[in-house]
Amino acid sequence: MTKPGTDDGRGGEFGVVYSEFAQVGVRLDETANGPRLRLQDLKTGRVRYLDALELETIVWLAEGHMEVLLDPSADRWRED
């Protein structure tokens, strides 16, 4: 992993967004057809890419929908 705030040579500056509950590496990825956000859970290494439409959808979510997404028991802690 690169130092926060540096360019790792794969397209975009790298930073970390964190709280007492999570640490996520964030980078602008320009290796696909268009720019997208690369998010990496620093605890598990899991990576997700979000394009502009997906990011806009998150911005426009109603409060109740965001609360459902933030419930870790819905997906994160499930074994099935």
BELCOR-V560629 format. One record per helix or strand. SS is the DSSP state (H for helix, E for strand). FROM is the first residue (numbers start at 1). TO is the last residue. If there is no record, write none. Layout:
ss	from	to
SS	FROM	TO
SS	FROM	TO
//
This chain:
ss	from	to
E	7	7
E	13	18
E	23	29
E	36	41
E	47	50
H	52	60
H	63	70
//
